Amino acid sequence: METALKTELALYRARAQRGRLLLMLASLVLVGVGLWAVTVGSTAIPFQDILAILQARIFAPGKADAYSAIYNTIIWDIRLPRIIMAGFTGAALAVAGAAYQGMFRNPLADPYLTGVSQGAALGAVAGFMLPAAVPAALVPVLAFLGAILSVAAVYSIARTGRTLPITTLILGGVAVGAFLASITSYLIIISDEKVHGIVFWLLGTFSLADWWRVAVMIPYIFAGVTVLLLMARPLNVMQLDEEQAEQLGINVERTKLIILVAATLTTAAAVCFCGAIGFVGIIIPHAVRMTCGPDYRLLLPMSLLGGAAFLIMADTAARTIMAPTEIPVGIITAIIGAPFFLYLLNQKKKAVF
């Protein structure tokens, strides 16, 4: 008995150490990807100049003017806020996707299953349709409200008494999403000359990134992701089934509500500025699950780091492949994500049949 306990304790410590090493490695990769992305673009900037300007900007702002004004503008005002926004968006979508897959116990669930994307799209398109005198800054506000209200509608439809059945929640999300998508399609048809901007936003873009948008989105994403990370242990227990989770001390209904609210807030804050970027919430959690295992205490933080690095690389490809023309980043993620999704579907089919 004592030997078995010692063996189990040694295995636990080995897994914990491996998890810490993986997190450190993923953090280094994310920092490297971010710095690499700053160097890439229509104007190539030497790595040592980037480090010098960033050091001066952060620790000695007065000395930053000693460097090239063009480099200063490109690094600090254009590329850095864009890369940070892409990183936070990727992290938010990946963590929300992992949490949804754990809550629904469905490997194909993603942050948009509850109508978040369709609600944000309808809100944004409505913003684009407003008169030119209305400030453009109202578009992300309407997108955020559309996302929140659509999930609130799905929640009110799916809730039965004091419970929130998963099947009803999925079906409600699909139905509300289809309804909102039909309204969005009609607005696009009658949008005339505004259709190009609307379609570009719907496919996802970070071309409008600036420090103001970064400052607005970070608190929401930080709060939502923090709550989801704290839900790692309940998510592990909920992989059994709801009855066993209740017997092990988990308040399943309250946990589902917390995850739904936190994931919705995180996703809405991510998509309201950059559009609906698909597949990040599916491919990153599954890639992490295949390499690190199903433990949500490691899966969630690794998805955070992996999602951030992936979307930074995808956005870098989107703005450089056909430069100076920019490709919507949603096209890049779909090109990578769709084959992965089909592979995953094929694996699930083999498991069932």
C-alpha positions in Angstrom: 0.0 0.0 0.0 2.8 2.4 1.0 4.8 1.5 -2.1 1.8 2.1 -4.3 1.3 5.6 -2.8 4.9 6.5 -3.3 4.7 5.4 -6.9 1.6 7.4 -7.5 3.2 10.4 -5.8 6.3 10.1 -8.0 4.1 9.9 -11.2 2.2 13.0 -10.1 5.4 15.0 -9.5 6.8 13.8 -12.9 3.6 15.0 -14.7 3.7 18.3 -12.8 7.3 18.9 -13.8 6.6 17.9 -17.4 3.7 20.4 -17.4 5.8 23.2 -16.1 8.5 22.5 -18.7 5.9 22.5 -21.5 4.4 25.8 -20.3 7.9 27.4 -20.2 8.7 26.1 -23.7 5.4 27.3 -25.1 5.9 30.7 -23.5 9.3 31.0 -25.1 7.9 30.0 -28.5 5.1 32.7 -28.1 7.7 35.4 -27.3 9.8 34.3 -30.3 6.8 34.3 -32.6 5.8 37.7 -31.5 9.3 39.2 -32.0 9.6 37.5 -35.4 6.2 38.9 -36.5 7.5 42.4 -35.7 10.4 42.0 -38.1 8.2 40.7 -41.0 6.3 43.0 -43.3 6.5 45.3 -46.4 9.4 47.0 -44.6 11.9 44.5 -43.1 13.3 45.7 -39.8 16.5 44.2 -38.3 16.0 42.3 -35.1 18.5 44.4 -33.1 16.7 47.6 -34.0 13.4 46.2 -32.8 14.9 45.2 -29.4 16.6 48.6 -29.1 13.4 50.6 -29.9 11.3 48.4 -27.6 13.8 48.8 -24.8 13.9 52.6 -25.3 10.1 52.9 -25.5 9.5 50.8 -22.3 12.4 51.9 -20.0 13.5 55.3 -21.4 10.8 56.9 -23.6 12.9 60.0 -24.2 15.6 58.0 -26.0 13.3 56.4 -28.5 13.4 59.5 -30.7 17.1 58.8 -31.3 16.1 55.9 -33.6 14.5 56.0 -37.1 11.1 57.8 -37.0 9.9 55.4 -39.6 10.9 52.3 -37.6 9.4 53.8 -34.5 6.1 54.3 -36.2 6.0 50.9 -37.9 7.0 49.0 -34.7 5.1 51.0 -32.0 2.0 52.3 -33.8 1.3 49.7 -36.5 2.8 46.2 -35.9 3.0 45.9 -32.1 -0.7 46.7 -31.3 -1.7 44.4 -34.2 0.4 41.5 -32.9 -0.8 42.0 -29.4 -4.4 42.1 -30.5 -3.9 38.9 -32.6 -2.3 37.2 -29.7 -5.1 38.0 -27.2 -7.7 37.1 -29.7 -6.1 33.7 -30.5 -5.7 33.0 -26.8 -9.3 33.9 -26.0 -10.7 31.8 -28.8 -8.6 28.8 -28.0 -9.3 28.8 -24.3 -13.0 29.4 -24.8 -13.0 26.5 -27.4 -11.3 24.1 -24.9 -13.8 25.1 -22.2 -16.8 24.6 -24.5 -15.5 21.2 -25.6 -15.1 20.2 -21.9 -18.5 21.5 -20.9 -20.4 20.0 -23.9 -18.2 16.9 -23.8 -18.2 17.3 -27.6 -14.8 17.5 -29.4 -16.4 19.5 -32.3 -17.7 22.3 -30.0 -16.3 25.8 -30.6 -16.9 29.3 -29.2 -19.5 30.0 -31.8 -21.8 27.0 -31.0 -24.0 29.2 -28.8 -24.6 31.9 -31.4 -21.8 34.3 -30.4 -20.5 34.7 -33.9 -23.8 35.2 -35.5 -24.9 37.8 -32.9 -21.6 39.7 -33.3 -21.9 39.6 -37.1 -25.5 40.9 -37.0 -24.4 43.7 -34.6 -21.4 44.7 -36.8 -23.4 44.6 -40.0 -26.1 46.8 -38.4 -23.3 49.2 -37.4 -22.0 49.3 -41.0 -25.5 50.1 -42.2 -25.8 53.2 -40.0 -25.5 56.7 -41.6 -21.9 58.0 -42.3 -22.4 60.6 -39.6 -22.4 57.9 -36.9 -18.9 57.2 -35.5 -17.3 54.0 -36.8 -16.3 53.2 -33.2 -19.9 52.2 -32.7 -19.4 49.0 -34.9 -17.5 47.0 -32.3 -19.9 48.1 -29.6 -22.8 46.8 -31.5 -20.9 43.6 -32.3 -20.2 43.1 -28.6 -23.9 43.7 -27.7 -25.1 41.4 -30.5 -22.9 38.6 -29.2 -24.0 39.0 -25.6 -27.7 39.3 -26.4 -27.7 36.3 -28.7 -26.2 34.0 -26.0 -28.6 35.5 -23.5 -31.5 34.5 -25.9 -30.0 31.0 -26.3 -29.7 30.6 -22.5 -33.3 31.7 -21.8 -34.5 29.2 -24.5 -32.4 26.3 -23.3 -32.9 26.7 -19.5 -35.4 24.2 -18.1 -36.4 25.1 -14.5 -33.1 25.2 -12.6 -31.1 23.1 -15.1 -29.3 23.8 -18.3 -29.5 20.7 -20.5 -26.5 20.5 -22.9 -28.6 19.1 -25.8 -31.1 21.9 -25.5 -28.3 24.5 -25.3 -26.7 23.2 -28.5 -30.0 23.0 -30.4 -31.0 26.5 -29.2 -27.6 27.9 -30.3 -27.9 26.4 -33.7 -31.5 27.7 -34.2 -30.8 31.2 -32.9 -27.6 31.3 -34.9 -29.4 30.3 -38.1 -32.1 33.0 -37.5 -29.5 35.7 -36.9 -27.4 34.6 -39.9 -30.4 34.9 -42.2 -31.0 38.5 -41.0 -27.3 39.3 -41.6 -27.5 37.9 -45.1 -30.4 40.0 -45.9 -28.7 43.2 -44.6 -25.6 42.3 -46.7 -27.8 42.0 -49.9 -29.2 45.5 -49.4 -25.9 47.1 -48.3 -24.9 48.2 -51.8 -21.5 49.9 -51.7 -20.8 48.9 -48.1 -20.7 45.2 -48.9 -16.9 45.1 -49.3 -16.2 46.4 -45.8 -18.8 44.1 -44.3 -17.5 41.0 -46.0 -13.9 41.9 -45.1 -14.9 42.3 -41.4 -16.9 39.0 -41.4 -13.9 37.1 -42.7 -11.7 38.5 -39.9 -9.0 41.2 -40.0 -6.6 43.0 -37.6 -6.0 45.9 -40.1 -7.7 48.4 -37.7 -5.7 47.4 -34.7 -4.4 50.3 -32.5 -3.6 50.8 -28.8 -7.1 52.1 -28.0 -8.7 48.9 -29.2 -6.0 46.8 -27.4 -6.7 48.7 -24.2 -10.5 48.1 -24.4 -10.4 44.4 -25.3 -7.7 43.2 -22.8 -9.6 43.7 -19.5 -12.6 41.6 -20.8 -10.4 38.8 -22.2 -8.2 38.8 -19.1 -11.2 38.5 -16.8 -12.9 35.8 -18.9 -9.8 33.7 -19.4 -8.9 33.9 -15.7 -12.3 32.5 -14.7 -12.0 29.7 -17.3 -8.5 28.8 -16.1 -10.0 28.5 -12.6 -12.6 26.1 -13.9 -9.9 23.5 -14.9 -10.5 21.1 -12.0 -14.4 21.1 -12.3 -14.0 20.5 -16.1 -11.8 17.5 -15.3 -14.4 16.1 -13.0 -17.3 16.8 -15.5 -15.6 14.5 -18.1 -17.1 11.6 -16.1 -20.8 12.5 -16.3 -22.9 15.1 -14.5 -24.3 12.7 -11.9 -20.8 11.5 -10.8 -19.6 15.1 -10.8 -22.4 16.0 -8.4 -21.4 13.1 -6.2 -17.8 14.4 -6.1 -18.9 17.8 -4.9 -19.2 19.8 -8.1 -22.2 22.0 -8.5 -22.7 21.1 -12.2 -25.4 23.7 -13.1 -23.5 26.6 -11.5 -20.3 25.5 -13.2 -21.9 25.3 -16.6 -23.4 28.8 -16.1 -20.0 30.2 -15.0 -18.2 28.6 -18.0 -21.0 29.8 -20.4 -20.8 33.4 -19.2 -17.0 33.6 -19.1 -16.5 32.0 -22.5 -19.1 34.2 -24.0 -17.6 37.4 -22.5 -14.1 36.3 -23.8 -15.3 35.4 -27.3 -17.4 38.5 -27.6 -14.5 40.8 -26.6 -12.3 39.0 -29.1 -14.6 39.1 -32.2 -16.1 42.5 -31.8 -13.0 44.3 -33.1 -11.6 41.7 -35.6 -14.6 39.8 -36.9 -15.5 36.2 -36.7 -12.3 34.1 -37.0 -13.1 30.5 -37.2 -11.4 27.2 -36.4 -9.0 28.6 -33.8 -11.2 27.3 -31.0 -11.2 23.8 -32.6 -7.8 23.1 -33.9 -5.7 24.5 -31.1 -7.3 22.7 -28.1 -7.2 19.4 -30.1 -3.6 19.9 -31.1 -2.7 20.6 -27.4 -4.8 17.6 -26.3 -2.9 15.3 -28.6 0.5 16.5 -27.4 -0.2 17.2 -23.7 -3.1 15.0 -22.7 -6.7 15.7 -21.6 -5.9 17.3 -18.1 -7.6 20.7 -18.2 -5.1 22.1 -15.7 -2.5 21.9 -18.5 -4.8 21.9 -21.5 -6.3 25.4 -20.8 -3.0 27.3 -20.3 -1.3 25.5 -23.2 -4.3 26.3 -25.4 -3.9 30.0 -24.4 -0.3 30.1 -25.4 -0.8 28.0 -28.5 -3.8 30.0 -29.7 -1.9 33.3 -29.3 1.1 32.0 -31.3 -1.0 30.4 -34.0 -3.1 33.5 -34.7 0.0 35.8 -34.7 1.5 33.6 -37.3 -1.8 33.4 -39.3 -2.1 37.2 -39.3 1.5 37.6 -40.3 0.8 35.4 -43.3 -2.4 37.3 -44.1 -0.6 40.6 -44.3 2.5 39.4 -46.1 1.6 36.7 -48.6 0.1 39.1 -51.2 1.5 42.4 -49.8 0.5 45.2 -50.1 -2.9 43.5 -50.5 -4.1 41.9 -47.3 -5.9 38.6 -47.1 -8.6 38.3 -44.3 -7.1 36.3 -41.6 -10.2 34.1 -41.4 -9.3 32.7 -44.8 -5.9 31.6 -43.5 -7.3 29.9 -40.4 -10.0 28.2 -42.5 -7.4 26.9 -45.0 -5.5 25.3 -42.1 -8.5 24.5 -39.9 -10.9 22.9 -42.5 -8.6 19.9 -43.3 -7.9 19.5 -39.6 -11.6 19.5 -38.9 -12.2 16.8 -41.6 -9.4 14.7 -40.1 -11.0 15.0 -36.7 -14.4 14.1 -38.0 -12.9 11.1 -39.8 -11.3 9.9 -36.5 -14.6 10.3 -34.7 -16.4 8.4 -37.4 -14.0 5.5 -37.0 -14.5 5.5 -33.3 -18.3 5.3 -33.6 -18.5 2.8 -36.4 
